[in-house]
Amino acid sequence: MISVLVRGCGFRVGSIAVICALLAAPPAAAAGAPRDGTAREALIGQVGSGHVRTGILYDLVAPLSGIERFDGSEAARPASLRDWKQLYHELYRASLD
């Protein structure tokens, strides 16, 4: 059991209830993040687009695809259609153009 303080009253709840409450709450970063692209522009400004020779700044996206697994080595498995779509989406979003 986990002790949780809610509205000034301490009580015990199960870990499932805590997990559900955390999943239901909006992420702190997303709750206050501007949606007009200023954070993106600030990051590009810090790095400087002239220093990015490929035109892709992968730090602009959440790395959900595991792109590092697709390195062309013998051990790398082929990308499924689902993997390819996610990879394409991330690279498209990370493009500076």
C-alpha positions as CSV (number, residue, x, y, z in Angstrom):
1,M,0.0,0.0,0.0
2,I,1.0,3.6,-0.7
3,S,0.3,6.5,1.6
4,V,-1.1,9.5,-0.4
5,L,-2.1,12.9,0.9
6,V,-5.3,14.2,-0.7
7,R,-6.9,17.5,0.3
8,G,-5.2,17.5,3.6
9,C,-6.3,13.9,4.6
10,G,-3.7,11.1,4.6
11,F,-5.1,7.7,3.6
12,R,-3.8,4.5,2.0
13,V,-4.7,3.4,-1.6
14,G,-3.6,0.5,-3.7
15,S,-0.9,0.9,-6.3
16,I,-3.4,0.3,-9.1
17,A,-5.4,3.4,-8.0
18,V,-2.2,5.5,-8.0
19,I,-1.3,4.3,-11.5
20,C,-4.8,5.0,-12.8
21,A,-4.7,8.5,-11.3
22,L,-1.2,9.2,-12.8
23,L,-2.4,8.0,-16.2
24,A,-5.5,10.2,-16.1
25,A,-3.5,13.4,-15.2
26,P,-2.1,15.3,-18.1
27,P,1.7,15.3,-18.3
28,A,3.3,18.3,-16.7
29,A,5.3,19.2,-19.7
30,A,2.4,19.0,-22.1
31,A,0.0,20.9,-19.7
32,G,2.1,24.1,-19.8
33,A,3.8,23.7,-23.2
34,P,3.0,26.2,-25.8
35,R,1.4,24.8,-28.9
36,D,2.6,27.5,-31.4
37,G,6.0,26.0,-32.1
38,T,8.0,28.4,-29.9
39,A,9.7,25.5,-28.0
40,R,10.7,23.9,-31.4
41,E,12.1,27.2,-32.7
42,A,14.0,27.8,-29.4
43,L,15.7,24.4,-29.7
44,I,16.6,25.0,-33.3
45,G,17.9,28.4,-32.3
46,Q,20.1,26.8,-29.6
47,V,21.6,24.3,-31.9
48,G,21.7,26.5,-35.0
49,S,20.3,25.1,-38.2
50,G,23.7,25.6,-39.9
51,H,25.2,23.0,-37.7
52,V,22.7,20.3,-38.8
53,R,24.1,19.1,-42.1
54,T,21.3,16.5,-42.7
55,G,18.4,18.9,-42.2
56,I,17.0,16.5,-39.5
57,L,17.2,17.3,-35.8
58,Y,16.0,14.1,-34.2
59,D,15.8,15.8,-30.7
60,L,12.7,17.6,-31.9
61,V,10.6,14.4,-31.6
62,A,9.8,11.7,-29.1
63,P,11.9,8.7,-30.2
64,L,9.1,6.0,-30.2
65,S,10.3,4.0,-33.2
66,G,13.6,2.8,-31.8
67,I,15.4,4.1,-34.9
68,E,18.7,3.0,-33.6
69,R,17.7,-0.6,-34.2
70,F,17.5,-0.1,-38.0
71,D,21.2,0.6,-38.6
72,G,21.7,-1.7,-41.7
73,S,23.8,-4.2,-39.8
74,E,23.4,-8.0,-40.3
75,A,21.7,-8.2,-36.9
76,A,19.1,-5.6,-37.7
77,R,15.7,-6.9,-38.6
78,P,13.7,-5.5,-41.5
79,A,11.2,-2.8,-40.6
80,S,7.5,-3.7,-40.7
81,L,5.0,-1.4,-42.3
82,R,4.1,-0.1,-38.8
83,D,7.7,0.5,-38.0
84,W,8.3,2.3,-41.3
85,K,5.3,4.6,-40.8
86,Q,6.5,5.5,-37.3
87,L,10.1,6.1,-38.6
88,Y,8.8,8.2,-41.5
89,H,6.6,10.3,-39.1
90,E,9.5,11.0,-36.7
91,L,11.9,11.9,-39.5
92,Y,9.3,14.1,-41.1
93,R,8.6,15.9,-37.8
94,A,12.3,16.3,-37.1
95,S,13.0,17.9,-40.5
96,L,14.1,21.5,-40.3
97,D,12.8,22.3,-43.8
